[in-house]
């Protein structure tokens, strides 16, 4: 079985798991398939998908980004402080996204220029950025933003509201939340980028064999730098969306978001070894986590039990990935051994 068929099989397995969860929760809760809950699942999943798409680009190169949660918090704080300082809401939100990009750039420089291991580099920035978010806010939430600050996180497209018999507005259709629309656009754009554009092929090449990619003329450091900037940008977008939804920026928000991001990628078929993964797979992984959390909440399952279940899902996904990688590893080792065997000339006795 070639790599394409293996990847397709894993993607179909993840999709089958998602459909199974939907079927189970539709029987355990009558309101699971309601329009409002479907839109809620989409809204909750969008933030996981944002950071999942970003970290997928990093993992494809064989790296990792542990600073995502801190970047989410700092970006939301930056947007809230900027708007409170008198900036227009749109500019303030954009500044929050740019803050995330700057954090990703810092991670990329540490990994490429200073040659720090990605785990150590992003672990350090995770602590620095979290401390910075808490310091500039004195560990207090940033509030007092105008109502328009919440339009991005709470607004929706095609929302239908009519006046009811009692004279009060009645929601006929809640509309498609703006974050869901952004999620779909991002997924389509980055699916195209990874499959059709040169930069996407470079990400896969570096993750498969960085030295071979470098010798073939690819500027590996530049490509990895771009990957970390993408991850930071999506983390910034996630932070801005969450701050907008709550109309409050929490400096201690985004806790453990890096695990959600990595889980969505791995569950969707992205290999932690690098070089294998797709954006549609990450999107499926994001929905698996989103649907799982939503369904467990609707069935009254404790948050602590949810952590146990989601952690188990991550372990199973990583274990499956390792098992899937073993045949290819054994094959490559055998090939190297056979190439090293001395060639005996039959004419020499």
C-alpha positions as CSV (number, residue, x, y, z in Angstrom):
1,X,0.0,0.0,0.0
2,X,1.5,3.3,-1.1
3,X,1.6,6.5,1.1
4,X,-1.3,8.1,-0.7
5,X,-3.6,5.2,0.0
6,X,-2.4,5.0,3.6
7,X,-3.1,8.7,4.1
8,X,-6.6,8.3,2.4
9,X,-7.3,5.3,4.7
10,X,-6.4,7.3,7.8
11,X,-8.5,10.2,6.7
12,X,-11.5,7.9,6.0
13,X,-10.9,6.3,9.5
14,X,-11.0,9.8,11.1
15,X,-14.1,10.7,9.1
16,X,-15.7,7.4,10.2
17,X,-14.9,8.2,13.8
18,X,-16.5,11.6,13.5
19,X,-19.7,10.1,11.9
20,X,-19.8,7.5,14.7
21,X,-19.6,10.2,17.4
22,X,-22.4,12.2,15.7
23,X,-24.6,9.1,15.6
24,X,-24.0,8.2,19.2
25,X,-24.7,11.7,20.5
26,X,-27.8,12.1,18.4
27,X,-29.3,9.2,20.3
28,X,-28.1,10.3,23.7
29,X,-29.4,13.9,23.3
30,X,-32.6,15.1,21.6
31,X,-31.2,18.6,21.0
32,X,-27.9,17.5,19.5
33,X,-29.2,17.9,15.9
34,X,-30.9,21.2,16.5
35,X,-29.9,24.1,14.3
36,X,-28.7,26.1,17.2
37,X,-26.4,23.3,18.5
38,X,-25.0,22.6,15.0
39,X,-24.0,26.3,14.7
40,X,-22.6,26.1,18.3
41,X,-20.5,23.1,17.4
42,X,-19.2,25.0,14.3
43,X,-18.4,28.1,16.4
44,X,-16.6,26.1,19.0
45,X,-14.7,24.0,16.4
46,X,-13.6,27.0,14.4
47,X,-11.1,28.1,17.1
48,X,-9.6,24.6,17.3
49,X,-9.4,24.5,13.5
50,X,-7.6,27.9,13.3
51,X,-4.7,26.8,15.6
52,X,-4.9,23.2,14.1
53,X,-4.2,24.5,10.6
54,X,-1.4,26.7,11.8
55,X,0.4,23.9,13.8
56,X,-0.1,21.5,10.9
57,X,2.2,23.6,8.8
58,X,4.8,23.5,11.6
59,X,4.5,19.7,12.2
60,X,4.8,19.0,8.5
61,X,8.4,20.4,8.7
62,X,9.1,18.1,11.6
63,X,8.8,20.9,14.2
64,X,6.3,21.6,17.0
65,X,4.8,24.8,18.5
66,X,4.0,24.7,22.3
67,X,3.5,28.5,22.6
68,X,0.0,28.5,20.9
69,X,-2.0,29.0,24.0
70,X,0.1,31.9,25.2
71,X,0.0,33.5,21.8
72,X,-3.8,33.2,21.9
73,X,-3.9,35.0,25.2
74,X,-1.4,37.8,24.3
75,X,-3.1,38.5,20.9
76,X,-6.5,38.9,22.5
77,X,-5.0,41.2,25.2
78,X,-3.2,43.3,22.5
79,X,-6.5,43.7,20.6
80,X,-8.4,44.7,23.7
81,X,-5.8,47.2,24.9
82,X,-5.6,48.7,21.5
83,X,-9.3,49.3,21.2
84,X,-9.5,50.7,24.7
85,X,-6.7,53.0,23.8
86,X,-8.9,54.6,21.1
87,X,-8.0,52.6,18.0
88,X,-10.9,51.6,15.6
89,X,-12.2,48.1,16.3
90,X,-11.0,46.7,13.0
91,X,-7.5,48.1,13.4
92,X,-7.4,46.8,17.0
93,X,-8.4,43.3,15.9
94,X,-5.9,43.4,13.1
95,X,-3.2,44.4,15.6
96,X,-4.0,41.3,17.6
97,X,-3.5,39.1,14.6
98,X,-0.2,40.8,13.8
99,X,0.9,40.3,17.4
100,X,0.4,36.6,16.8
101,X,2.5,36.8,13.6
102,X,5.3,38.5,15.5
103,X,5.3,35.8,18.1
104,X,5.5,33.2,15.4
105,X,8.3,35.1,13.8
106,X,10.2,35.0,17.1
107,X,9.7,31.3,17.3
108,X,10.9,30.8,13.8
109,X,14.1,32.9,14.4
110,X,14.9,30.9,17.6
111,X,14.5,27.6,15.6
112,X,16.3,28.6,12.4
113,X,18.8,31.3,13.3
114,X,19.8,30.2,16.8
115,X,19.1,26.5,16.0
116,X,17.3,25.7,19.2
117,X,15.2,22.5,19.2
118,X,11.6,23.5,18.4
119,X,10.3,21.9,21.7
120,X,12.7,24.0,23.8
121,X,12.3,27.2,21.8
122,X,8.5,27.2,21.9
123,X,8.4,26.0,25.5
124,X,10.5,29.1,26.5
125,X,8.3,31.5,24.5
126,X,5.2,29.9,25.9
127,X,6.3,31.0,29.4
128,X,7.6,34.4,28.2
129,X,4.4,35.3,26.3
130,X,2.1,34.1,29.1
131,X,4.1,36.2,31.6
132,X,4.0,39.2,29.3
133,X,0.2,38.9,28.9
134,X,-0.2,38.8,32.7
135,X,2.2,41.6,33.3
136,X,0.7,44.2,31.0
137,X,-2.8,43.5,32.4
138,X,-1.8,43.0,36.1
139,X,-3.4,39.6,35.6
140,X,-6.8,41.3,35.2
141,X,-9.2,40.8,32.3
142,X,-9.3,43.5,29.7
143,X,-12.9,44.8,29.4
144,X,-14.8,47.9,28.5
145,X,-14.6,47.5,24.7
146,X,-17.5,48.8,22.6
147,X,-20.3,46.4,21.5
148,X,-18.9,46.4,18.0
149,X,-15.8,44.6,19.3
150,X,-18.1,41.5,19.6
151,X,-19.3,41.5,16.0
152,X,-16.6,39.2,14.7
153,X,-17.0,36.5,17.4
154,X,-20.8,36.8,17.8
155,X,-22.0,38.0,14.4
156,X,-23.4,35.7,11.7
157,X,-24.3,35.6,8.0
158,X,-27.8,35.0,6.8
159,X,-29.3,35.5,10.2
160,X,-33.2,35.7,10.0
161,X,-35.1,37.4,12.7
162,X,-38.9,38.1,12.7
163,X,-41.2,39.8,15.1
164,X,-43.2,37.3,17.1
165,X,-46.8,37.4,18.2
166,X,-45.8,39.0,21.5
167,X,-43.9,41.8,19.7
168,X,-40.5,40.4,20.7
169,X,-37.9,39.4,18.0
170,X,-37.9,35.7,17.2
171,X,-34.9,34.0,15.6
172,X,-35.9,31.9,12.7
173,X,-32.4,31.0,11.6
174,X,-29.3,31.9,13.7
175,X,-27.2,32.3,10.7
176,X,-23.7,31.0,9.9
177,X,-21.2,32.5,12.5
178,X,-18.4,34.6,11.0
179,X,-15.7,32.4,12.6
180,X,-17.1,29.4,10.8
181,X,-16.9,31.3,7.5
182,X,-13.3,32.3,8.2
183,X,-12.5,28.6,9.1
184,X,-13.9,27.4,5.7
185,X,-12.0,30.1,3.8
186,X,-8.7,29.3,5.7
187,X,-9.2,25.5,5.1
188,X,-9.8,26.0,1.4
189,X,-6.9,28.4,0.9
190,X,-4.3,26.3,2.8
191,X,-5.5,23.1,1.2
192,X,-4.8,24.7,-2.2
193,X,-1.4,26.1,-0.9
194,X,-0.2,22.8,0.4
195,X,-1.2,20.8,-2.6
196,X,-0.7,23.2,-5.5
197,X,1.9,25.8,-4.5
198,X,5.7,25.5,-4.3
199,X,5.8,26.5,-0.6
200,X,3.4,23.6,0.3
201,X,5.6,21.1,-1.5
202,X,8.6,22.5,0.4
203,X,7.0,21.9,3.7
204,X,6.4,18.3,2.9
205,X,10.0,17.9,1.5
206,X,11.6,19.3,4.7
207,X,9.5,17.1,6.9
208,X,10.4,14.0,4.9
209,X,14.2,14.7,4.7
210,X,15.5,18.1,5.6
211,X,19.0,17.5,4.4
212,X,17.9,16.2,1.0
213,X,15.6,19.2,0.7
214,X,18.5,21.6,1.5
215,X,20.8,19.9,-1.0
216,X,18.1,20.1,-3.7
217,X,18.2,23.9,-3.4
218,X,15.3,24.6,-1.0
219,X,16.0,27.3,1.5
220,X,14.9,25.2,4.5
221,X,15.4,27.9,7.2
222,X,13.2,30.4,5.2
223,X,10.4,27.8,4.7
224,X,10.5,26.8,8.4
225,X,10.4,30.5,9.4
226,X,7.3,30.9,7.3
227,X,5.7,27.9,8.9
228,X,6.1,29.3,12.4
229,X,4.8,32.7,11.3
230,X,1.7,30.9,9.8
231,X,1.2,29.1,13.2
232,X,1.5,32.4,15.1
233,X,-0.9,34.2,12.8
234,X,-3.6,31.6,13.2
235,X,-3.1,31.6,17.0
236,X,-3.5,35.4,16.8
237,X,-6.7,35.0,14.8
238,X,-7.9,32.5,17.3
239,X,-7.2,34.9,20.2
240,X,-8.9,37.8,18.5
241,X,-12.0,35.7,17.8
242,X,-12.3,34.4,21.4
243,X,-11.8,37.9,22.8
244,X,-14.4,39.2,20.4
245,X,-16.9,36.4,21.4
246,X,-16.5,37.2,25.1
247,X,-16.0,41.0,24.5
248,X,-13.3,40.5,27.1
249,X,-9.6,39.6,26.8
250,X,-8.4,37.1,29.3
251,X,-4.6,37.1,30.0
252,X,-4.9,33.6,31.4
253,X,-7.0,32.3,28.5
254,X,-5.9,29.8,25.9
255,X,-4.7,27.3,28.5
256,X,-3.8,23.9,27.0
257,X,-4.8,25.2,23.5
258,X,-1.5,23.9,22.1
259,X,-2.7,20.4,23.0
260,X,-6.0,20.9,21.2
261,X,-4.1,22.2,18.1
262,X,-1.7,19.2,18.1
263,X,-4.5,16.8,18.8
264,X,-6.6,18.0,15.9
265,X,-3.7,17.6,13.6
266,X,-2.6,14.2,14.8
267,X,-6.1,12.8,15.0
268,X,-6.6,14.0,11.4
269,X,-3.6,12.1,10.2
270,X,-0.7,14.4,10.5
271,X,2.5,12.6,11.5
272,X,4.6,14.0,14.4
273,X,7.6,12.8,12.4
274,X,6.9,15.4,9.7
275,X,6.2,15.1,6.0
276,X,2.7,13.6,6.3
277,X,-0.6,15.5,6.8
278,X,-3.4,17.4,5.2
279,X,-5.6,20.4,6.0
280,X,-8.9,18.4,5.4
281,X,-7.6,15.8,7.9
282,X,-6.9,18.5,10.5
283,X,-10.3,19.9,9.9
284,X,-11.9,16.5,10.6
285,X,-9.7,16.1,13.7
286,X,-10.9,19.5,14.9
287,X,-14.5,18.5,14.5
288,X,-13.9,15.2,16.3
289,X,-12.6,17.2,19.3
290,X,-15.4,19.8,19.0
291,X,-18.2,17.2,18.6
292,X,-16.8,15.1,21.5
293,X,-16.7,18.1,23.8
294,X,-20.1,19.3,22.8
295,X,-21.7,15.9,23.1
296,X,-20.1,15.2,26.5
297,X,-21.3,18.6,27.8
298,X,-24.8,17.9,26.6
299,X,-24.8,14.6,28.5
300,X,-23.6,16.2,31.7
301,X,-20.1,14.6,31.7
302,X,-17.7,16.3,34.1
303,X,-14.9,18.5,32.6
304,X,-12.3,16.3,34.3
305,X,-13.7,13.2,32.7
306,X,-13.7,15.0,29.4
307,X,-10.0,15.7,29.8
308,X,-9.4,12.0,30.4
309,X,-11.4,11.0,27.3
310,X,-9.7,13.5,25.0
311,X,-6.3,12.6,26.3
312,X,-7.0,9.0,25.5
313,X,-8.0,9.9,22.0
314,X,-4.7,11.7,21.5
315,X,-2.7,8.7,22.8
316,X,-4.6,6.4,20.5
317,X,-4.1,8.6,17.5
318,X,-0.3,9.0,18.2
319,X,0.0,5.2,18.8
320,X,-1.7,4.5,15.5
321,X,0.6,7.0,13.8
322,X,3.7,5.2,15.2
323,X,2.4,1.8,14.2
324,X,1.7,3.1,10.7
325,X,5.3,4.5,10.4
326,X,6.9,1.2,11.4
327,X,6.6,-0.7,8.1
328,X,8.2,2.2,6.2
329,X,11.0,2.5,8.8
330,X,11.8,-1.2,8.7
331,X,11.8,-1.1,4.9
332,X,14.2,1.8,4.8
333,X,16.5,0.1,7.3
334,X,16.6,-3.1,5.3
335,X,17.3,-1.1,2.1
336,X,20.2,0.6,3.8
337,X,21.6,-2.7,5.1
338,X,21.4,-4.3,1.7
339,X,23.1,-1.4,0.1
340,X,26.0,-1.7,2.5
341,X,26.6,-5.4,1.8
342,X,29.9,-5.9,-0.1
343,X,29.6,-7.0,-3.7
344,X,31.4,-10.2,-4.3
345,X,33.0,-10.8,-7.8
346,X,32.0,-14.3,-8.8
347,X,35.2,-14.7,-10.9
348,X,37.4,-14.3,-7.8
349,X,37.7,-17.5,-5.8
